[in-house]
Every structure is written in structure tokens, then in C-alpha cells.
Amino acid sequence: MQSSKYILSIGAAIGGISTLYFLSLIAHLPFIISAALIGISIYPFIRWFGKQLLGTNERIGNFAVGILIAGAVILTNKVYYIATIYGPWDAWAIWNLNAKYLISSEHWQNMFMNTKFTHPDYPLALPSTIAFFSRLAGGQFNLLIPFAFHFLITLSIPILIFTETYKRSIIVAGTALLLMATNEFYLLQGMHQMADTLLSFFLLCAMVSMQQHKDDPRMLVMSAAFLGCCMWTKNEGVILTIIFCIFHYKEFFGKYRAKYSFAGFALPVVVWAIFKFGYATDNDMVAAQGQETLELLKDTARYKLIYDSFITNLNEHFNGLKWCVLVYLLLCIILRRTPDKRILMILCCMLTYLLVYVVSPNNLEWHLFTSLSRLMHQLMPVTMYTLAMMLAGDSKTTSGFQARFVSIRQRLP
Amino acid sequence: MKPYFVIILLVLCVVVATILHATKLQQTDEISSFAKGIAPLQPYLHPNATTIGFKGEPSKSELLSWARFIAAPSYISPEPADTTLVIQYRSNSDPDMLNYMTSKLILKQVSDTQYTYSIVTRPNAK
């Protein structure tokens, strides 16, 4: 869809700005030159990605526009009451703190001296973007910039799901949009000013691009680039990227396709590698692994604690999605069909996240309490998108029960 | 509607939400009142200055992180150094803090309703 491409372009712009700005800091470029370079690089991207394919002249119907406006207005209104000035601890003590360092072209490396209570190993897609726009707005950190940025991402996610599904089924698309626009947990996490929602946005963009890669090979480049941006956003992005690549091995690395994938991965992964191997400190989770790891793996009480916390979070924040996925899996068993690859991939990501907790060197109870709901939130938009796509009628594996959900319009001749 | 309507809608919503949110910035919370209190010491917290150490009330662990957030891109070490930023409760400060201050030369000191903010150094450093 052309409308989806506009939102994918926002994701691409964030990835491009954050990587190029970080490279310009390393190269000691004056801001005016780095801003000019970033501005100039937009032109070839628009020429390349903006080119329409034949037969893709999209027009959004009035009914769809009405739902879109309603969803956007509801979300905007709810965010006003939900958003706080500084966000929770991690927002200002890690993400916005790092953004303040990156605003300074002379002293940004002071960030890596903060080894206590902060995480200088966290990738910089979010702080780098905020730093760039702060400098563009005059050079001072302003709390309105992270707010506007996080609001844009929080709104872009449901709109992207809507634009991807409304042609198939306006009912499903509208329901997904309104469910997300009124979901307080989603909005709260979105406006917490942390990188989890940005990561979920990049993952969603990668999945949307992958969905369209057969019609348009540029989407394969975009999908790979978005996965690279996942790595450049959070450490969990590496896990998501590896699992995504395993599940889409043929699409990414098949004959004649690998060149597109490598082209997409190139910039974000190179910048991520420069950051990780040239600047970042060791990750505390990785550094702590050793002889004790085996003991942690054998400790059954840890599995029980993780399972209990997972179920509590599931029931508390994702109850609707939980039942949708469970019913879907049950139907797959009854109809003897293989579940959709995307659902299996999401479940695999969740399982890997849970397994990482088993070897966590931190106090497990505290670690689960402070982060599990955020990790689950990272996978929420792609789950919503996959379910909406299946209900709207894109999946071959669900054809037995999708018909009742397909819009009347789609079934008319 | 043309597909670019989506972008127009996004931009409009971001502008409206940001304007609405700007009205909230006038509200004071712990971090903003801390930032106001520490503002007169900012010249001592310049990033070109030597390493700034830190000593704060042991019962208020947020103080170091607040100070780092406000002072960035300056680096504030979690341990006391030759030049140290000291943040005490204005009343009922921890005895350890009071002892520490007795042996230091105060370069600058300001207070607000809750905290006393000081930049201190060794007595013979001046």
C-alpha cells in the first residue's frame, strides 16, 4: 500500500538519521555538515523508495478516513492524560541521559564513563535521533522533543496496521486501530520514553516489508534494514533479528536475494558493530555468564518464577491477544494445519526472551518485575498485525475459518 | 483521499499532542525542582572541568542519577573526588554527610526548600 510506504519511510528516516548522526559524531563533523549530509541522503532514498509500481494507485475511502481520524483523535486525547514529563526512571536515567550526551559533539564520549546505574552498552538509535532533532531545534535538550518523537512512534504503529489491512477488511482494520488507540498499557509504554516501542515499530516495519517483498524487491532491502535498526535500537533487537532471519532464511538469503538483504543490513549493522566493538562497554548479562550459568539453568524454581510472572503479565496486560492466539492455535490443531509462520516466530521470540531470564545474573524477581512487561510489549504490535492480517484474509493456512471475517466489500464481485 | 493524507494526519496529531503536552511542562515535579535548585552550580559542572565527584544523602539513591541527568554532558563520578558535588537534606542530613562537609572547603553553596547543594574541594586546594 502506498499509505503504508509513507509510514515505512518514517522508520527508514529514523534509522538513517540515527546511524548517520552517530557516524558524524565519530568523524567529528560539524553539525551543519552532518545535517546537510543527512538531508542530501533523503533525496536518493525518496527517488528509490517513492517510485510507484504500476497498478498501485491507492485511494483511501471516506469511511476508512473517518475511522483513521477517529482512532488518531482518541489516541491523541488519551496520551494527553497518560504522558508524564520525564517518564519513568529508565527513560531519563538512561535514554534521555544518553541523548543529552550525544547532543555534545565534544563530550559525547563521557557517556561511556557512566558505568554505574546506567547502561552505556545500550544501542543508540533512540538517543541519537533525539540528539539530532535537539540540535536541529537549537542545540539544547528539550523535553518536548522526546515526547513528540515517542508520540509519533506510538501513533504510527496502529496506523501502519490499519493501512496494511483496511483494503482487505475495514472491520478488522478499524477494530485493530481502535483497540490499540484505547489500550492504556500500550499507550503508557509508548509514552514512557524508552526504546521498547521504537523496537516494536522497527520489528513491525520489517514484518510489513517482508509481507510485500514478493511484489516489490525493494521491500526485501527495507525488511533487512529494519531488522538492522532493531539491533541498533536495543540489545534484544539482536535476538529478534536472528530469529526473524531463521524464519525467513529463504527470503533473505536465497539465490538472487542475498544481495538485497545485505544491502539493507549494511548501514545499521555496520554502525551497530562500530558502536558495540569500538565504544560500548560489555553487556552485564553477557559478561556475567560463566560457571554459574549451568547452576542457574538447573534451578527449577527460576523456571516457575518466570512462568508465573509471564502468566501474570499476560492476564494483566495482554488478555485479549492471549485468547486470540490460543483460539487460533486450537483451531490449527482441530483443522490439522500448521500455524502461521509469523505466529510461530513471535512465540519463538517470546520463548527466547523467557529463557534469557533463566541465566540472568540479576535478582530474578526484580528483573522480571522491571522488564518482562516491556519485552512482551515489544512483541504486541507484530502479534496484533499478524492476527489482523490473518482475520482480514491474507494467510493460506487460515483459509478454513478466515471467510467469516473477510469484509463484505471484498467478497463482492 | 490520497495516501499522503496519512502523513498529514500524523503531523497534525503530533503538533496538537505536543502543544497540549507543553502545558504540562509548567508543572513541578521532583526532577524539575531539583534542576532549579542545582542551576546556580552549573558553571562548576562544566564538561571541561576536572572530574566531578559526588556525595549525596544515602537514603535518597535518585540524587546521583538526577545530578547526572541535569549535568550531562558533564561526567559525574559516583565517588567523591577532589572537586565534589554534595547534596544534603536541608534539615536532618545524615551524620556522615555532616562529617564529610566539616573537612571540606566550600566553593559554592545554594539551598532550596528540600536540599542544600554544595561544590566542595580539599581545604588546601585553593
Interface residues (C-beta under 8 A of the other chain):
Chain A: M1 Q2 S3 K5 Y6 I7 I10 E58 R59 I60 G61 N62 V65 L68 I69 A72 V73 L75 T76 V79 Y80 A83 I85 Y86 W89 W92 A93 N96 L97 K100 Y101 I103 S104 E106 H107 W108 N110 M111 M113 N114 K116 F117 T118 L143 L144 F147 A148 F151 L152 L155 S156 I159 T163
Chain B: M1 K2 P3 Y4 F5 V6 I7 L9 L10 C13 V14 V16 A17 T18 L20 H21 A22 K24 L25 Q27 D29 I31 S32 P47 L64 S65 R68 F69 A72 P73 S74 Y75 S77 P78
